[in-house]
């Protein structure tokens, strides 16, 4: 009988074996899952060839490029001869000199037409930069002279050019000796009397100068003193005589403009940046205030003044804040500020304005906002003085008949009796706008603006003119010959090359006035109302 070899195991041993079996089963399952996901250990790589070390790259030595050798035998030169050595040395020296010249700095002036290397041919008189380079002044260089007059084929035009170009420089004194005001001249004009040239000028500090240019005033007796004989006294005649100049201090700031009354030649109205208008009575030798703000702390600089030619008691003035004022001179001075009419015409400075000589209800203005505008005073919107002095709401602008915009600011607008307006702008142009038959124009409907089209406001003539005055020269302004004896309308304007230019109404240049002794720009130029007299004032008060 077989021996029974089975041994009974305890419960603890049985439990331990079951735990081991479950653990092994769990490990096998995890290994299968990992193998299926590609996470298991891969096969060992087969042993390959050992990696070969890269050999270091051989550095190439750059050989100096030398000139190719030439055959001395072919050249007929014996080898290693003195001639061959000398030839090599000469060639080396020549190469070195050529390289040195190419790198050497160029000294002295260069003409662009000679150094041009590419592009179209360069013409210094006609190129893309002409408008830029011509902005600077070239003192003494004429742009119009005898040659242009001789080449004129039209007989009437030639006669007019000869007449205006024939005007001679005043010879009573050298220009440098006629210092009419202490500071820079801002306004200039003649007294309307026709038999005696009396020149008035206003300067930067409020001084008004008077110069008597009549021949009798410049001929004075020489000053004699003890210890000097008659010959010495005669020789010093030119030194002893002085221009007949009188200067008055009427304002505290710049006299921006002035005008003689067309009804009383002894009355001179002046405007100033000190916010006041004054009347100079030459008969009474007195100056009285016509207008000033009621509040002395208000700063309302006045840029221009004009008298209504048909209504002598009405005075118009423009301000730098863009307003136009109208004052009745019959009103007592202490009530003027409260009774005057104010019109808001521009949001920026009004540099100059002008009334139509025969239809003074028409007004032309030039402003810093680049516009020349035409207005009908019968159609303007009045504003209380307080509303334009900072204490009220900003009033709306009055409607204008029409406007013309320039590329840069417009400095002045001047009317003549034919209904033409001359303007000067910082875009280096002088324009003439022609409005025919203005006296017969009906009044526009109240509040209506833009009656004239852009085409009707376009200039009839445009003249290229250097108007870049800079900081130290007074702004150039065209001024008409109001009542010329030959009935040919013309205007004058200062020239940055130290001349005074005269143009016809169609933009044709008639003359360029100048002469010896003029050492500054006669920026402020003005015609006598009736005579062919022209005066020019400079930044030095001369």
C-alpha positions as CSV (number, residue, x, y, z in Angstrom):
1,X,0.0,0.0,0.0
2,X,1.4,3.4,-1.1
3,X,2.5,5.8,1.5
4,X,0.4,8.8,1.6
5,X,2.8,11.7,1.0
6,X,0.4,14.6,1.0
7,X,0.7,16.8,4.0
8,X,-1.9,19.0,5.1
9,X,-1.0,22.7,5.0
10,X,-2.1,25.4,7.4
11,X,-4.6,28.2,6.5
12,X,-1.8,30.8,6.8
13,X,0.4,28.9,4.2
14,X,-2.5,28.5,1.9
15,X,-3.3,32.2,2.0
16,X,0.3,33.1,1.4
17,X,0.5,31.0,-1.7
18,X,-2.7,32.5,-3.1
19,X,-1.3,36.0,-2.6
20,X,1.9,35.0,-4.5
21,X,-0.1,33.6,-7.4
22,X,-2.3,36.7,-7.6
23,X,0.9,38.9,-7.6
24,X,2.5,36.9,-10.4
25,X,-0.7,37.1,-12.5
26,X,-0.9,40.8,-12.0
27,X,2.7,41.3,-13.0
28,X,2.3,39.3,-16.2
29,X,-0.8,41.3,-17.1
30,X,1.1,44.6,-16.6
31,X,4.0,43.4,-18.7
32,X,1.6,42.5,-21.6
33,X,-0.1,45.9,-21.4
34,X,3.2,47.7,-21.5
35,X,4.4,45.7,-24.4
36,X,1.2,46.5,-26.4
37,X,1.7,50.2,-25.7
38,X,5.3,50.2,-26.8
39,X,6.6,51.0,-23.3
40,X,8.3,47.9,-22.7
41,X,12.1,47.4,-22.9
42,X,13.2,47.1,-26.5
43,X,15.6,44.7,-28.1
44,X,19.2,45.2,-27.5
45,X,20.9,46.9,-30.5
46,X,23.1,44.7,-32.5
47,X,26.8,45.5,-32.2
48,X,27.8,47.6,-35.2
49,X,31.0,49.0,-36.5
50,X,32.8,51.3,-34.2
51,X,32.4,55.1,-35.0
52,X,35.2,56.5,-37.0
53,X,36.7,59.7,-35.7
54,X,36.4,62.7,-38.2
55,X,39.7,63.9,-39.5
56,X,40.3,67.6,-38.8
57,X,39.7,69.8,-41.9
58,X,42.9,71.0,-43.5
59,X,43.0,74.9,-43.4
60,X,43.6,76.4,-46.7
61,X,46.1,79.1,-46.6
62,X,45.0,82.1,-48.8
63,X,47.8,83.0,-51.1
64,X,48.3,86.7,-51.8
65,X,47.3,87.5,-55.3
66,X,50.2,89.1,-57.0
67,X,50.3,90.5,-60.5
68,X,50.8,87.9,-63.2
69,X,54.4,87.6,-64.3
70,X,55.3,88.7,-67.7
71,X,58.0,87.3,-69.9
72,X,61.1,89.5,-69.9
73,X,62.4,87.4,-72.9
74,X,59.4,88.3,-75.0
75,X,59.7,91.9,-73.9
76,X,63.3,91.9,-75.0
77,X,64.7,92.4,-71.5
78,X,67.6,90.4,-70.2
79,X,66.8,88.3,-67.1
80,X,67.9,89.9,-63.8
81,X,69.0,93.0,-65.5
82,X,68.8,96.5,-64.1
83,X,66.2,97.5,-66.7
84,X,63.8,94.7,-65.5
85,X,64.2,95.7,-61.9
86,X,63.6,99.4,-62.7
87,X,60.5,98.5,-64.7
88,X,59.1,96.5,-61.8
89,X,59.7,99.2,-59.4
90,X,58.1,101.8,-61.6
91,X,55.0,99.7,-62.1
92,X,54.7,99.2,-58.3
93,X,55.1,102.9,-57.6
94,X,52.5,103.8,-60.2
95,X,50.0,101.4,-58.8
96,X,50.5,102.8,-55.3
97,X,50.1,106.4,-56.5
98,X,46.9,105.6,-58.3
99,X,45.4,104.0,-55.2
100,X,46.4,106.9,-53.1
101,X,44.8,109.5,-55.5
102,X,41.6,107.5,-55.5
103,X,41.4,107.6,-51.7
104,X,42.5,111.2,-51.3
105,X,40.0,113.9,-50.1
106,X,38.7,116.3,-52.7
107,X,39.3,120.0,-51.7
108,X,37.8,123.2,-53.2
109,X,34.5,123.9,-54.9
110,X,32.7,121.3,-57.0
111,X,30.3,121.9,-59.8
112,X,27.5,119.3,-59.7
113,X,27.4,119.0,-63.5
114,X,31.1,117.9,-63.5
115,X,30.8,115.3,-60.7
116,X,27.5,113.7,-61.7
117,X,27.9,110.0,-62.1
118,X,24.4,108.8,-62.8
119,X,20.9,110.0,-63.6
120,X,19.6,112.7,-66.0
121,X,21.7,115.7,-66.9
122,X,22.0,118.3,-64.2
123,X,21.0,121.9,-65.0
124,X,21.6,124.3,-62.1
125,X,18.9,126.7,-63.5
126,X,16.2,124.1,-63.9
127,X,16.0,121.1,-61.6
128,X,13.8,119.5,-59.0
129,X,15.3,121.5,-56.1
130,X,14.9,125.0,-57.7
131,X,11.9,125.9,-55.5
132,X,13.8,124.9,-52.4
133,X,17.1,126.5,-53.1
134,X,15.6,129.8,-54.3
135,X,14.1,130.5,-50.8
136,X,17.2,132.2,-49.5
137,X,18.0,135.8,-50.3
138,X,20.8,136.8,-52.6
139,X,21.5,140.5,-51.8
140,X,22.1,142.7,-54.8
141,X,21.2,140.0,-57.5
142,X,18.6,141.4,-59.9
143,X,15.8,139.2,-61.2
144,X,14.5,142.0,-63.5
145,X,16.5,144.8,-65.2
146,X,17.4,146.6,-68.4
147,X,17.7,143.4,-70.5
148,X,14.1,142.5,-69.8
149,X,12.9,146.0,-70.6
150,X,14.8,146.0,-74.0
151,X,13.4,142.6,-74.9
152,X,9.8,143.8,-74.4
153,X,8.0,143.9,-77.8
154,X,4.7,145.4,-76.7
155,X,5.1,149.2,-77.1
156,X,2.7,150.2,-74.3
157,X,4.2,147.7,-71.9
158,X,7.7,148.8,-72.8
159,X,6.9,152.4,-72.3
160,X,5.4,151.6,-68.9
161,X,8.5,149.5,-67.9
162,X,10.8,152.3,-69.0
163,X,8.8,154.8,-67.0
164,X,8.8,152.8,-63.8
165,X,12.3,151.5,-64.1
166,X,13.4,155.1,-64.6
167,X,12.5,156.1,-61.1
168,X,15.7,157.3,-59.3
169,X,16.8,156.8,-55.8
170,X,16.4,159.8,-53.5
171,X,19.7,161.6,-53.6
172,X,19.3,164.1,-50.7
173,X,21.0,161.8,-48.3
174,X,22.5,158.3,-48.3
175,X,19.9,155.7,-47.4
176,X,21.8,154.7,-44.3
177,X,21.5,158.3,-42.9
178,X,17.7,158.4,-43.2
179,X,16.9,156.7,-39.9
180,X,13.3,157.6,-39.6
181,X,12.5,155.4,-36.5
182,X,14.6,153.9,-33.7
183,X,13.5,150.3,-34.3
184,X,12.2,148.0,-37.1
185,X,9.7,149.6,-39.4
186,X,6.3,147.8,-39.5
187,X,4.1,150.4,-41.3
188,X,5.0,153.0,-43.9
189,X,3.1,155.6,-46.0
190,X,3.1,159.0,-47.7
191,X,1.1,162.0,-46.7
192,X,-1.5,162.5,-49.5
193,X,-0.2,166.0,-50.4
194,X,1.1,165.9,-54.0
195,X,3.7,168.7,-53.9
196,X,5.8,167.6,-51.0
197,X,7.1,164.1,-50.2
198,X,6.3,163.5,-46.5
199,X,7.0,160.0,-45.4
200,X,5.6,158.5,-42.2
201,X,6.7,155.2,-40.5
202,X,5.7,153.2,-37.5
203,X,8.1,150.9,-35.7
204,X,8.2,148.0,-33.3
205,X,8.1,150.0,-30.1
206,X,5.3,152.4,-30.9
207,X,7.3,155.2,-32.4
208,X,6.0,157.2,-35.3
209,X,8.6,158.9,-37.5
210,X,8.1,161.7,-40.0
211,X,10.7,162.5,-42.8
212,X,10.4,165.5,-44.9
213,X,12.0,164.5,-48.2
214,X,11.5,167.7,-50.1
215,X,14.6,169.3,-51.7
216,X,14.4,172.4,-49.5
217,X,14.6,170.4,-46.3
218,X,17.9,168.7,-47.3
219,X,19.7,172.0,-48.1
220,X,20.9,173.4,-44.8
221,X,23.5,176.0,-44.1
222,X,26.9,174.5,-42.9
223,X,27.6,174.7,-39.3
224,X,30.4,177.3,-38.6
225,X,32.4,177.4,-35.4
226,X,35.3,179.5,-34.1
227,X,38.8,178.6,-35.2
228,X,37.6,177.1,-38.6
229,X,38.0,178.9,-41.9
230,X,35.4,179.1,-44.7
231,X,37.1,176.3,-46.8
232,X,36.8,173.9,-43.9
233,X,33.2,174.9,-43.4
234,X,32.4,174.3,-47.1
235,X,34.1,170.9,-47.0
236,X,32.1,169.8,-44.0
237,X,28.7,170.7,-45.6
238,X,27.7,167.1,-46.2
239,X,28.6,166.1,-42.7
240,X,26.8,169.0,-41.0
241,X,23.4,168.6,-42.9
242,X,21.0,166.1,-41.3
243,X,17.7,164.7,-42.7
244,X,14.6,166.5,-41.5
245,X,13.2,163.7,-39.3
246,X,10.9,164.0,-36.3
247,X,9.8,161.0,-34.1
248,X,6.9,160.7,-31.7
249,X,6.2,158.0,-29.2
250,X,2.5,157.4,-29.6
251,X,2.0,153.7,-28.6
252,X,3.6,151.3,-26.2
253,X,3.9,148.5,-28.7
254,X,4.2,148.0,-32.4
255,X,2.3,150.4,-34.7
256,X,0.9,147.8,-37.1
257,X,-0.7,150.2,-39.6
258,X,-1.9,153.7,-40.1
259,X,-4.1,155.6,-42.6
260,X,-4.8,159.2,-43.4
261,X,-8.3,160.3,-43.5
262,X,-9.6,160.7,-47.1
263,X,-11.7,163.6,-45.9
264,X,-9.2,165.4,-43.7
265,X,-5.5,165.0,-44.6
266,X,-4.4,166.4,-41.2
267,X,-5.9,163.4,-39.4
268,X,-3.8,160.2,-39.1
269,X,-5.3,157.1,-37.6
270,X,-2.9,154.6,-36.1
271,X,-3.4,151.0,-34.8
272,X,-1.1,149.1,-32.4
273,X,-0.5,145.8,-30.7
274,X,-1.2,147.6,-27.5
275,X,-4.9,147.2,-28.3
276,X,-5.6,150.8,-29.0
277,X,-6.5,153.1,-31.9
278,X,-5.3,156.7,-31.8
279,X,-5.9,159.9,-33.9
280,X,-3.0,162.2,-34.6
281,X,-4.2,165.7,-35.4
282,X,-1.3,167.4,-37.3
283,X,-3.0,170.7,-37.2
284,X,-3.5,170.7,-33.4
285,X,-0.2,168.8,-32.7
286,X,-2.1,166.3,-30.5
287,X,-2.9,162.6,-30.3
288,X,-6.1,161.3,-28.8
289,X,-7.3,157.8,-28.1
290,X,-10.2,156.6,-30.3
291,X,-10.6,153.1,-29.0
292,X,-9.2,150.8,-26.3
293,X,-10.7,147.9,-24.3
294,X,-12.6,148.9,-21.3
295,X,-10.6,146.5,-19.2
296,X,-7.0,147.5,-19.3
297,X,-5.9,144.0,-18.6
298,X,-7.3,142.7,-21.9
299,X,-4.7,142.0,-24.6
300,X,-6.4,142.4,-28.0
301,X,-3.6,143.4,-30.5
302,X,-4.9,145.3,-33.5
303,X,-3.3,144.3,-36.9
304,X,-4.9,146.9,-39.2
305,X,-7.1,149.9,-39.6
306,X,-9.0,151.5,-42.5
307,X,-11.5,154.3,-42.8
308,X,-14.7,154.0,-44.7
309,X,-14.1,156.2,-47.8
310,X,-17.8,157.0,-48.1
311,X,-18.6,157.4,-44.4
312,X,-15.8,159.3,-42.8
313,X,-16.9,158.6,-39.2
314,X,-16.7,154.8,-39.5
315,X,-13.5,153.2,-38.6
316,X,-12.7,149.5,-39.2
317,X,-10.0,147.5,-37.6
318,X,-8.8,143.9,-37.4
319,X,-7.4,142.0,-34.4
320,X,-5.0,139.1,-34.0
321,X,-7.8,136.9,-32.5
322,X,-9.7,136.8,-35.9
323,X,-12.2,139.6,-35.2
324,X,-13.2,142.7,-37.1
325,X,-14.3,145.8,-35.3
326,X,-16.3,148.8,-36.4
327,X,-16.1,152.1,-34.4
328,X,-18.1,155.3,-34.9
329,X,-15.6,158.1,-34.2
330,X,-18.4,160.4,-33.2
331,X,-18.9,158.3,-30.1
332,X,-17.1,159.6,-26.9
333,X,-13.9,157.6,-26.2
334,X,-15.2,156.3,-22.9
335,X,-18.3,154.8,-24.6
336,X,-16.6,153.4,-27.7
337,X,-15.7,149.9,-26.4
338,X,-19.3,149.3,-25.4
339,X,-20.9,150.7,-28.6
340,X,-18.7,149.2,-31.2
341,X,-19.6,146.3,-33.5
342,X,-17.6,143.1,-33.4
343,X,-17.6,140.4,-36.1
344,X,-16.0,137.0,-35.7
345,X,-14.4,136.3,-39.2
346,X,-11.7,133.7,-38.4
347,X,-10.5,131.3,-35.8
348,X,-6.9,132.5,-36.3
349,X,-5.0,135.7,-36.8
350,X,-6.1,138.2,-39.4
351,X,-2.9,139.6,-40.8
352,X,-4.4,142.2,-43.0
353,X,-7.6,143.4,-44.5
354,X,-8.8,146.0,-47.0
355,X,-12.1,147.8,-48.0
356,X,-13.1,148.2,-51.6
357,X,-12.4,151.9,-52.4
358,X,-15.6,152.5,-54.2
359,X,-17.9,149.9,-52.6
360,X,-16.6,149.8,-49.0
361,X,-19.3,147.3,-47.9
362,X,-17.0,144.7,-49.5
363,X,-14.1,143.5,-47.4
364,X,-11.1,141.2,-48.1
365,X,-9.2,139.5,-45.3
366,X,-6.0,137.5,-45.2
367,X,-5.5,135.1,-42.2
368,X,-3.1,132.6,-40.7
369,X,-5.5,129.8,-41.6
370,X,-4.2,130.1,-45.2
371,X,-7.4,131.7,-46.6
372,X,-8.2,134.9,-48.4
373,X,-11.8,135.6,-47.8
374,X,-14.3,138.0,-49.3
375,X,-17.1,139.5,-47.2
376,X,-20.2,141.6,-47.5
377,X,-20.5,143.9,-44.4
378,X,-24.2,144.0,-45.0
379,X,-24.4,140.3,-44.3
380,X,-22.1,140.0,-41.3
381,X,-23.3,138.6,-38.0
382,X,-22.7,141.0,-35.1
383,X,-21.5,139.7,-31.7
384,X,-21.5,141.4,-28.3
385,X,-18.0,142.5,-27.3
386,X,-18.1,140.3,-24.2
387,X,-18.6,137.1,-26.3
388,X,-15.4,137.6,-28.2
389,X,-13.3,138.7,-25.2
390,X,-13.2,135.5,-23.3
391,X,-16.1,136.1,-21.0
392,X,-18.9,134.5,-23.1
393,X,-19.4,131.5,-25.4
394,X,-17.3,131.3,-28.5
395,X,-19.4,132.9,-31.2
396,X,-20.0,131.3,-34.6
397,X,-18.1,132.7,-37.6
398,X,-19.9,135.0,-39.9
399,X,-20.6,133.6,-43.4
400,X,-18.3,134.9,-46.2
401,X,-19.1,135.4,-49.9
402,X,-16.2,133.1,-50.9
403,X,-12.7,132.0,-50.0
404,X,-9.5,130.9,-51.6
405,X,-7.0,128.6,-49.8
406,X,-3.3,128.8,-50.3
407,X,-0.7,126.2,-49.4
408,X,0.6,128.4,-46.5
409,X,-0.6,131.4,-44.5
410,X,-1.7,134.5,-46.3
411,X,0.0,137.7,-45.1
412,X,-2.1,140.5,-46.6
413,X,-5.1,141.3,-48.9
414,X,-5.3,144.7,-50.6
415,X,-8.1,146.0,-52.7
416,X,-7.8,148.5,-55.6
417,X,-10.5,150.5,-57.2
418,X,-11.0,148.0,-60.0
419,X,-12.2,145.3,-57.6
420,X,-8.9,143.4,-57.7
421,X,-7.3,141.9,-54.5
422,X,-3.5,141.4,-54.2
423,X,-2.3,138.9,-51.7
424,X,1.1,137.6,-50.5
425,X,1.6,134.2,-49.0
426,X,4.3,132.2,-47.4
427,X,4.1,129.7,-50.2
428,X,6.2,132.2,-52.1
429,X,3.4,133.5,-54.3
430,X,1.8,136.8,-55.0
431,X,-1.7,136.4,-56.3
432,X,-4.2,138.8,-57.9
433,X,-7.9,138.0,-57.7
434,X,-10.2,139.9,-60.0
435,X,-13.9,140.5,-59.1
436,X,-15.5,142.6,-61.9
437,X,-18.5,144.7,-61.3
438,X,-18.6,144.4,-57.5
439,X,-20.4,147.7,-57.1
440,X,-23.5,146.2,-58.7
441,X,-23.6,143.0,-56.7
442,X,-26.8,142.7,-54.6
443,X,-26.6,142.1,-50.9
444,X,-26.6,138.3,-50.1
445,X,-29.5,136.9,-48.1
446,X,-28.9,137.2,-44.3
447,X,-26.8,134.3,-43.0
448,X,-26.0,133.0,-46.4
449,X,-22.4,132.3,-47.3
450,X,-20.5,130.7,-50.2
451,X,-22.1,132.8,-52.9
452,X,-19.0,132.8,-55.0
453,X,-17.7,129.5,-56.4
454,X,-14.2,128.2,-56.1
455,X,-13.6,129.0,-59.8
456,X,-14.8,132.6,-59.2
457,X,-12.4,132.9,-56.2
458,X,-9.4,131.6,-58.1
459,X,-6.6,134.1,-58.8
460,X,-6.4,135.7,-62.2
461,X,-2.6,136.0,-61.9
462,X,0.0,134.2,-59.8
463,X,3.6,135.5,-59.5
464,X,6.5,133.5,-58.0
465,X,8.1,135.7,-55.3
466,X,10.4,135.0,-52.4
467,X,8.3,135.8,-49.3
468,X,10.5,134.0,-46.7
469,X,11.3,137.0,-44.5
470,X,12.4,135.1,-41.4
471,X,12.4,136.5,-37.9
472,X,14.2,139.8,-38.3
473,X,12.5,141.2,-41.4
474,X,9.0,142.6,-41.5
475,X,6.4,140.5,-43.5
476,X,6.2,141.5,-47.2
477,X,2.8,143.0,-48.2
478,X,1.6,144.1,-51.6
479,X,0.3,147.7,-51.7
480,X,-1.6,149.2,-54.7
481,X,-1.0,152.6,-56.3
482,X,-4.4,153.9,-55.3
483,X,-4.9,156.7,-57.9
484,X,-2.2,156.4,-60.7
485,X,-2.1,159.3,-63.1
486,X,-2.0,157.0,-66.1
487,X,-4.9,154.8,-64.8
488,X,-2.8,151.7,-65.0
489,X,-3.2,149.6,-61.8
490,X,0.0,148.4,-60.3
491,X,1.3,147.4,-56.9
492,X,4.7,147.3,-55.1
493,X,6.2,144.8,-52.7
494,X,9.6,144.4,-51.0
495,X,12.2,142.1,-52.5
496,X,14.5,140.0,-50.2
497,X,17.4,140.8,-52.5
498,X,17.2,144.4,-51.3
499,X,15.0,145.8,-54.0
500,X,11.3,146.9,-54.4
501,X,9.4,145.1,-57.1
502,X,6.6,146.7,-59.1
503,X,4.0,144.6,-60.9
504,X,1.0,145.3,-63.1
505,X,-2.5,144.0,-62.2
506,X,-2.0,141.1,-64.6
507,X,1.2,139.9,-62.8
508,X,3.6,141.4,-65.3
509,X,6.7,142.9,-63.7
510,X,7.3,146.5,-64.5
511,X,10.4,147.4,-62.5
512,X,12.8,146.4,-59.8
513,X,13.9,149.5,-57.9
514,X,17.2,149.7,-56.1
515,X,20.4,151.6,-55.9
516,X,23.7,152.0,-54.0
517,X,23.7,152.4,-50.3
518,X,20.7,150.1,-49.7
519,X,22.2,147.7,-47.1
520,X,19.0,146.0,-45.8
521,X,15.8,144.6,-47.2
522,X,13.2,147.4,-47.8
523,X,10.5,145.0,-46.6
524,X,7.8,147.6,-46.1
525,X,7.1,149.3,-49.4
526,X,4.4,151.8,-50.3
527,X,3.2,154.0,-53.2
528,X,2.2,157.7,-52.9
529,X,-1.6,157.8,-53.6
530,X,-1.2,159.8,-56.8
531,X,2.5,160.5,-57.6
532,X,5.0,158.0,-58.9
533,X,6.9,158.0,-55.6
534,X,7.8,154.7,-53.8
535,X,9.2,154.5,-50.2
536,X,10.7,151.4,-48.6
537,X,11.4,150.8,-44.9
538,X,13.9,148.4,-43.3
539,X,14.4,146.5,-40.1
540,X,16.9,149.1,-38.9
541,X,14.3,151.9,-39.1
542,X,15.8,153.4,-42.3
